[in-house]
Amino acid sequence: MMYRRIWGVDDLRVRQTASGELLRFSWRVVDPIKAQALNDKKETPYLIETGTGAKMELAQAERVGQLRQVATPENGREYWMVFFNSHRAVKPGSQVDVVIGKFRASGLPVE
């Protein structure tokens, strides 16, 4: 898989939360050096619904900040970040792209 070879990650998933208001993007690290780009807090991640082009921003909590993990990646661990699903525009079965700096995961199905 391309993501494993180039970015050091696999098992990429996008899941809608039970409320439908949030989307959780997760991945598993297989090469911590290559995977650092996904945890870089200098980059602003976003999620795009490919059918409409709707762009979703990273969710933020008042006292916590951005809902994402930015720790140094470790081999075999799963990491995640959460996006707002504005107006519940993204539904299960939709296809989305996740962009984090130069990283782009295209056509991921929403579960």
FENFEN-V798904 format. One record per backbone hydrogen bond with DSSP energy under -1.0 kcal/mol. CO is the residue of the C=O (numbers start at 1). NH is the residue of the N-H. If there is no record, write none. Layout:
# FENFEN-V798904
co->CO nh->NH
co->CO nh->NH
This chain:
# FENFEN-V798904
co->1 nh->5
co->2 nh->6
co->3 nh->7
co->3 nh->9
co->8 nh->30
co->8 nh->31
co->10 nh->28
co->13 nh->26
co->14 nh->111
co->15 nh->24
co->17 nh->20
co->21 nh->85
co->22 nh->17
co->23 nh->83
co->24 nh->15
co->25 nh->81
co->26 nh->13
co->27 nh->79
co->28 nh->10
co->29 nh->76
co->31 nh->35
co->35 nh->38
co->40 nh->43
co->46 nh->99
co->47 nh->56
co->48 nh->97
co->49 nh->53
co->54 nh->49
co->56 nh->47
co->57 nh->84
co->59 nh->67
co->61 nh->65
co->65 nh->61
co->66 nh->68
co->67 nh->82
co->74 nh->77
co->77 nh->29
co->79 nh->27
co->80 nh->69
co->81 nh->25
co->82 nh->59
co->83 nh->23
co->85 nh->88
co->86 nh->89
co->91 nh->94
co->94 nh->110
co->95 nh->50
co->96 nh->108
co->97 nh->48
co->98 nh->105
co->99 nh->46
co->100 nh->103
co->103 nh->100
co->105 nh->98
co->108 nh->96
co->110 nh->93
